[in-house]
Amino acid sequence: MATIREKLAEKIPQWREDIGKLVKEHGNDVISEVTVQQAYGGMRGVRCLVCDTSYVDPEKGLIIRGHPISELADRLPEEVIWLLLTGELPTPAERDAFVEEMAQRRKVPDGVWKTLEAMPEDSHPMTMLSVASLVMEKDSIFKKKYDEGIRKEDHWIWTLEDALDLMARMPVVAAGIYRLRYKKGPRIPSDPKLDMGADYARMLGLPNPNGELEKLMRLYLVLHCDHESGNVSAFATHTVASALSNIYYAYSAGMNGLAGPLHGLANQEVLKWIQKLRERFGGVPTHEQLRDFTWETLNAGQVIPGYGHAVLRQTDPRFTAFLEFGKKYCANDEIFQIVARLYEVVPDILKQTGKVKDPYPNVDAGSGALLWHYGMTEYDYYTVIFGISRALGVASQTVISRAYLEPITRPKSVTTEWIKQQVGAA
């Protein structure tokens, strides 16, 4: 039975050969065009990145290494890490051994806790997560090996070591941040006999009726693990790592991007909006009340939080997975009932406007409601869970980038005057 490092050692030479042949034979072939709107619009839709770990299909949603995310909803996070890195799901024996290996990597350096405890009491939990990653940087194995002098072809090996350590430690760090920042009591130590999701749920110290919170955290870590490489957190991580900054530097940069209100804060904004909706109607609104309220919101020039997506043109399969979880475990919760009822009302109204490319809910439309149900009422913390899940994807992408021998990221910028000349503008 192969370890994950041995499995990658088998695959990477073939990957390099395939890419080398592709670039040699088709290096000058055009695969994308750039419009003026894209140049000024955040490069949206410009095909200029390679990401083999995941792909977002407009009709099918997130696909991880050829597997639709809906097919992975019952998998352990460790199984998805193996899939992201190797391109295949582990055998039962490989899974069990890898779960054990990752559990052994959960030891968080004492300096991390001392630093977090020294931060201002009102520090944002995302700031604490980013700082924790930077504190761990001093122990980077890649940095040590690079300073000793290693072949470029072997960069992936030591990047893998750092990546696995980072992915294993971040749930422990995140749980510690939750306990510290919101004064929940002493940190709860990790249990090496548990998988990553179950251990994280346990360390939070929240109610876990019949193991439901464990199931939710496994699901959350899987559903948010990766989302191509063009989103802010993934692209920031990729750009910093392309300079051969180790994964701790790069992940911190990615989390700083995730903390922005246009990226990782959407689930908490949706929940706030739903709670206001419940307060206004004194409980769960009727379908008719929701229809009137939706039109009122749209006519006021506002959007419906949690609806629409830059790429998808169908209901986000990740939302569907959360919806099914809610129906099974918290169907009587009023917040969840509003989420489910909005899904029955909002898409048809958005279609009627004729202005919305994607009238369906995205993953953020339901995730916050489930966290609230299990007692996590601290909005500011929600993005931290997103962040430790996204570590799985961005760290795996970084290992693959080193395996592919990708160079430093350096796109070319132009001036507004140059663009005017190119398009014949006055």
Secondary structure by P-SEA (a helix, b strand, c coil): cccaaaaaaacaaaaaaaaaaaaaaccccccccccaaaaacccccccccccccbbbbcccccccccccccccccccaaaaaaaacccccccaaaaaaaaaaaaaaccccaaaaaaaaaccccccaaaaaaaaaaaaccccaaaaaaaacccccaaaaaaaaaaaaaaacaaaaaaaaaacccccccbbbbcccccaaaaaaaaaccccccaaaaaaaaaaaaaacccccccaaaaaaaaaaaacccaaaaaaaaaaaaacccccaaaaaaaaaaaaaaaaacccccaaaaaaaaaaaaaaccccccccccccccccaaaaaaaaaaaacccccaaaaaaaaaaaccaaaaaaacccccccccccccaaaaaaaaccccccaaaaaaaaaaaaaaaaaaaaaaaaccccbbbbbbcaaaaaaaaccc
